[in-house]
Amino acid sequence: MKLSSALELGSVLGGMKPQDINNCALGRAADAVGIPKQARPASTCTRIDAIYDRWPWLAANNEEHGQAIMELFDHHVCKGTMTLNALIEHIKTIEPSCPTCCGFDCCCARAEYLLEKMATERDSQKMSV
């Protein structure tokens, strides 16, 4: 699931708060895909690590999209100078298009094409035998 879709879904799950990984924009998106809330004190594998594992583009190529999204949420959405929908629309402009791997270097469509081609070739070989 894309981050924008997860945030749309997660935003209806409860209140949202700035500077709280369990209740911020990324936290609510994490809720929507089943990433467990972070207990206090933080364990060695924090919730933000799990979020970055799920949506690796948030920290890809030394670009801190995750940090930028958290700052937009904390400093603009929570203060009323930006709507949550505007943040979601912004995320849609920067996130990868593939909802399966959530990566910029997606090869899912190519892999699907190759699997279909192999199945077609296998089926045609069976028919010719």
Contact map, one row per residue, 1 for C-alpha under 8 A:
111011000000000000000000000000001000000000000000000000000000000000000000000000000000000000000000001101000000000000000000000000000
111111000000000000000000000000000000000000000000000000100000000000000000000000000000000000000011111101000000000000000000000000000
111111100000000000000000000010000000000000000000000000100000000000000000000000000000000000100010000000000000000000000000000000000
011111110000000000000000000010000000000000000000000000000000000000000000000000000000000110110010000000000000000000000000000000000
111111111000000000000000000010000000000000000000000000000000000000000000000000000000000000000000000000000000000000000000000000000
111111111100000000000000000111011000000000000000000000000000000000000000000000000000000000000000000000000000000000000000000000000
001111111110000000000000110111010000000000000000000000000000000000000000000000000000000100000000000000000000000000000000000000000
000111111111000000000000000010000000000000000000000000000000000000000000000000000000000100000000000000000000000000000000000000000
000011111111100000000000000010010000000000000000000000000000000000000000000000000000000000000000000000000000000000000000000000000
000001111111110000000000000111110000000000000000000000000000000000000000000000000000000000000000000000000000000000000000000000000
000000111111111100000000100110000000000000000000000000000000000000000000000000000000000000000000000000000000000000000000000000000
000000011111111000000000000000000000000000000000000000000000000000000000000000000000000000000000000000000000000000000000000000000
000000001111111000000000000100100000000000000000000000000000000000000000000000000000000000000000000000000000000000000000000000000
000000000111111100000000000000000000000000000000000000000000000000000000000000000000000000000000000000000000000000000000000000000
000000000011111110000010000000000000000000000000000000000000000000000000000000000000000000000000000000000000000000000000000000000
000000000010011111000011100100000000000000000000000000000000000000000000000000000000000000000000000000000000000000000000000000000
000000000000001111110011000000000000000000000000000000000000000000000000010001000000000000000000000000000000000000000000000000000
000000000000000111110011000000000000000000000000000000000000000000000000110001000000000000000000000000000000000000000000000000000
000000000000000011111001000000000000000000000000000000000000000000000100010000000000000000000000000000000000000000000000000000000
000000000000000011111111001000000000000000000000000000000000000000000000000000000000000000000000000000000000000000000000000000000
000000000000000000111111011000000000010000000011000000000000000000000000000000000000000000000000000000000000000000000000000000000
000000000000000000011111001100000000110000000000000000000000000000000000000000000000000000000000000000000000000000000000000000000
000000000000001111011111111100000000000000000000000000000000000000000000000000000000000000000000000000000000000000000000000000000
000000000000000111111111111100000000000000000000000000000000000000000100110000000000000000000000000000000000000000000000000000000
000000100010000100000011111110000000000000000000000000000000000000001100100000000000000000000000000000000000000000000000000000000
000000100000000000001011111111000000000000000000001000000000000001001100000000000000000000000000000000000000000000000000000000000
000000000000000000011111111111100000100000000000000000000000000000000000000000000000000000000000000000000000000000000000000000000
000001100110100100000111111111110000000000000000000000000000000000000000000000000000000000000000000000000000000000000000000000000
001111111110000000000000111111111000000000000000000000000000000000000000000000000000000000000000000000000000000000000000000000000
000001100100000000000000011111111111000000000000001000000000000000000000000000000000000000000000000000000000000000000000000000000
000000000100100000000000001111111111100000000000000000000000000000000000000000000000000000000000000000000000000000000000000000000
000001101100000000000000000111111110000000000000000000000000000000000000000000000000000000000000000000000000000000000000000000000
100001000000000000000000000011111110000000000000000000000000000000000000000000000000000000000000000000000000000000000000000000000
000000000000000000000000000001111111000000000000000000000000000000000000000000000000000000000000000000000000000000000000000000000
000000000000000000000000000001111111100000000010011000000000000000000000000000000000000000000000000000000000000000000000000000000
000000000000000000000000000001100111110000000010000000000000000000000000000000000000000000000000000000000000000000000000000000000
000000000000000000000100001000100011111000000010000000000000000000000000000000000000000000000000000000000000000000000000000000000
000000000000000000001100000000000001111101100110000000000000000000000000000000000000000000000000000000000000000000000000000000000
000000000000000000000000000000000000111111100000000000000000000000000000000000000000000000000000000000000000000000000000000000000
000000000000000000000000000000000000011111100000000000000000000000000000000000000000000000000000000000000000000000000000000000000
000000000000000000000000000000000000001111100000000000000000000000000000000000000000000000000000000000000000000000000000000000000
000000000000000000000000000000000000011111111100000000000000000000000000000000000000000000000000000000000000000000000000000000000
000000000000000000000000000000000000011111111100000000000000000000000000000000000000000000000000000000000000000000000000000000000
000000000000000000000000000000000000000001111100000000000000000000000000000000000000000000000000000000000000000000000000000000000
000000000000000000000000000000000000000001111110110000000000000000000000000000000000000000000000000000000000000000000000000000000
000000000000000000000000000000000000010001111111110000000000000000000000000000000000000000000000000000000000000000000000000000000
000000000000000000001000000000000011110000001111111000000000000000000000000000000000000000000000000000000000000000000000000000000
000000000000000000001000000000000000000000000111111100000000000000000000000000000000000000000000000000000000000000000000000000000
000000000000000000000000000000000000000000001111111110000000000000000000000000000000000000000000000000000000000000000000000000000
000000000000000000000000000000000010000000001111111111000000000000000000000000000000000000000000000000000000000000000000000000000
000000000000000000000000010001000010000000000011111111110000000000000000000000000000000000000000000000000000000000000000000000000
000000000000000000000000000000000000000000000001111111111110000001000000000000000000000000000000000000000000000000000000000000000
000000000000000000000000000000000000000000000000111111110000000000000000000000000000000000000000000000000000000000000000000000000
000000000000000000000000000000000000000000000000011111110000000000000000000000000000000000000000000001000000000000000000000000000
011000000000000000000000000000000000000000000000001111111100000000000000000000000000000000000000000001100000000000000000000000000
000000000000000000000000000000000000000000000000001111111111000000000000000000000000000000000000000001100000000000000000000000000
000000000000000000000000000000000000000000000000000100111111000010000000000000000000000000000011000001110000000000000000000000000
000000000000000000000000000000000000000000000000000100111111001111100000000000000000000000000000000000000000000000000000000000000
000000000000000000000000000000000000000000000000000100011111111111000000000000000000000000000000000000000000000000000000000000000
000000000000000000000000000000000000000000000000000000011111111100000000000000000000000000000000000000000000000000000000000000000
000000000000000000000000000000000000000000000000000000000011111000000000000000000000000000000000000000000000000000000000000000000
000000000000000000000000000000000000000000000000000000000011111100000000000000000000000000000000000000000000000000000000000000000
000000000000000000000000000000000000000000000000000000000111111110000000000000000000000000000000000000000000000000000000000000000
000000000000000000000000000000000000000000000000000000000111011111110000000000000000000000000000000000000000000000000000000000000
000000000000000000000000000000000000000000000000000000001110001111111000000000000000000000000000000000000000000000000000000000000
000000000000000000000000010000000000000000000000000100000110000111111100000000000000000000000000000000000000000000000000000000000
000000000000000000000000000000000000000000000000000000000100000111111110000000000000000000000000000000000000000000000000000000000
000000000000000000000000000000000000000000000000000000000000000111111111000000000000000000000000000000000000000000000000000000000
000000000000000000000000110000000000000000000000000000000000000011111111100000000000001000100000000000000000000000000000000000000
000000000000000000100001110000000000000000000000000000000000000001111111110000000000000000000000000000000000000000000000000000000
000000000000000000000000000000000000000000000000000000000000000000111111111100000000000000000000000000000000000000000000000000000
000000000000000000000000000000000000000000000000000000000000000000011111111110000000001000000000000000000000000000000000000000000
000000000000000001000001100000000000000000000000000000000000000000001111111111000001001000000000000000000000000000000000000000000
000000000000000011100001000000000000000000000000000000000000000000000111111111100000000000000000000000000000000000000000000000000
000000000000000000000000000000000000000000000000000000000000000000000011111111100000000000000000000000000000000000000000000000000
000000000000000000000000000000000000000000000000000000000000000000000011111111111110000000000000000000000000000000000000000000000
000000000000000000000000000000000000000000000000000000000000000000000001111111111111001000000000000000000000000000000000000000000
000000000000000011000000000000000000000000000000000000000000000000000000111111111100000000000000000000000000000000000000000000000
000000000000000000000000000000000000000000000000000000000000000000000000011111111100000000000000000000000000000000000000000000000
000000000000000000000000000000000000000000000000000000000000000000000000000111111110000000000000000000000000000000000000000000000
000000000000000000000000000000000000000000000000000000000000000000000000000111111110000000000000000000000000000000000000000000000
000000000000000000000000000000000000000000000000000000000000000000000000000111111111011000000000000000000000000000000000000000000
000000000000000000000000000000000000000000000000000000000000000000000000000110011111111000000000000000000000000000000000000000000
000000000000000000000000000000000000000000000000000000000000000000000000100010000111111100000000000000000000000000000000000000000
000000000000000000000000000000000000000000000000000000000000000000000000000000000011111110000000000000000000000000000000000000000
000000000000000000000000000000000000000000000000000000000000000000000000000000000111111111000000000000000000000000000000000000000
000000000000000000000000000000000000000000000000000000000000000000001001100010000111111111100000000000000000000000000000000000000
000100110000000000000000000000000000000000000000000000000000000000000000000000000001111111110000000000000000000000000000000000000
000100000000000000000000000000000000000000000000000000000000000000000000000000000000111111111000000000000000000000000000000000000
000000000000000000000000000000000000000000000000000000000000000000000000000000000000011111111100000000000000000000000000000000000
001100000000000000000000000000000000000000000000000000000000000000001000000000000000001111111110000000000000000000000000000000000
000100000000000000000000000000000000000000000000000000000000000000000000000000000000000111111110000000000000000000000000000000000
000000000000000000000000000000000000000000000000000000000000000000000000000000000000000011111110000000000000000000000000000000000
000000000000000000000000000000000000000000000000000000000000000000000000000000000000000001111111000000000000000000000000000000000
011100000000000000000000000000000000000000000000000000001000000000000000000000000000000000111111100001000000000000000000000000000
010000000000000000000000000000000000000000000000000000001000000000000000000000000000000000000111111001110000000000000000000000000
010000000000000000000000000000000000000000000000000000000000000000000000000000000000000000000011111001010000000000000000000000000
010000000000000000000000000000000000000000000000000000000000000000000000000000000000000000000001111111100101000000000000000000000
110000000000000000000000000000000000000000000000000000000000000000000000000000000000000000000001111111000000000000000000000000000
110000000000000000000000000000000000000000000000000000000000000000000000000000000000000000000000011111000001000000000000000000000
000000000000000000000000000000000000000000000000000000000000000000000000000000000000000000000000011111100101000000000000000000000
110000000000000000000000000000000000000000000000000001111000000000000000000000000000000000000011111111110100000000000000000000000
000000000000000000000000000000000000000000000000000000111000000000000000000000000000000000000001010011111100000000000000000000000
000000000000000000000000000000000000000000000000000000001000000000000000000000000000000000000001100001111100000000000000000000000
000000000000000000000000000000000000000000000000000000000000000000000000000000000000000000000000000000111110000000000000000000000
000000000000000000000000000000000000000000000000000000000000000000000000000000000000000000000000010011111111100000000000000000000
000000000000000000000000000000000000000000000000000000000000000000000000000000000000000000000000000000001111111000000000000000000
000000000000000000000000000000000000000000000000000000000000000000000000000000000000000000000000010110000111111100000000000000000
000000000000000000000000000000000000000000000000000000000000000000000000000000000000000000000000000000000111111110000000000000000
000000000000000000000000000000000000000000000000000000000000000000000000000000000000000000000000000000000011111111000000000000000
000000000000000000000000000000000000000000000000000000000000000000000000000000000000000000000000000000000011111111100000000000000
000000000000000000000000000000000000000000000000000000000000000000000000000000000000000000000000000000000001111111110000000000000
000000000000000000000000000000000000000000000000000000000000000000000000000000000000000000000000000000000000111111111000000000000
000000000000000000000000000000000000000000000000000000000000000000000000000000000000000000000000000000000000011111111100000000000
000000000000000000000000000000000000000000000000000000000000000000000000000000000000000000000000000000000000001111111110000000000
000000000000000000000000000000000000000000000000000000000000000000000000000000000000000000000000000000000000000111111111000000000
000000000000000000000000000000000000000000000000000000000000000000000000000000000000000000000000000000000000000011111111100000000
000000000000000000000000000000000000000000000000000000000000000000000000000000000000000000000000000000000000000001111111110000000
000000000000000000000000000000000000000000000000000000000000000000000000000000000000000000000000000000000000000000111111111000000
000000000000000000000000000000000000000000000000000000000000000000000000000000000000000000000000000000000000000000011111111100000
000000000000000000000000000000000000000000000000000000000000000000000000000000000000000000000000000000000000000000001111111110000
000000000000000000000000000000000000000000000000000000000000000000000000000000000000000000000000000000000000000000000111111111000
000000000000000000000000000000000000000000000000000000000000000000000000000000000000000000000000000000000000000000000011111111100
000000000000000000000000000000000000000000000000000000000000000000000000000000000000000000000000000000000000000000000001111111110
000000000000000000000000000000000000000000000000000000000000000000000000000000000000000000000000000000000000000000000000111111111
000000000000000000000000000000000000000000000000000000000000000000000000000000000000000000000000000000000000000000000000011111111
000000000000000000000000000000000000000000000000000000000000000000000000000000000000000000000000000000000000000000000000001111111
000000000000000000000000000000000000000000000000000000000000000000000000000000000000000000000000000000000000000000000000000111111
000000000000000000000000000000000000000000000000000000000000000000000000000000000000000000000000000000000000000000000000000011111
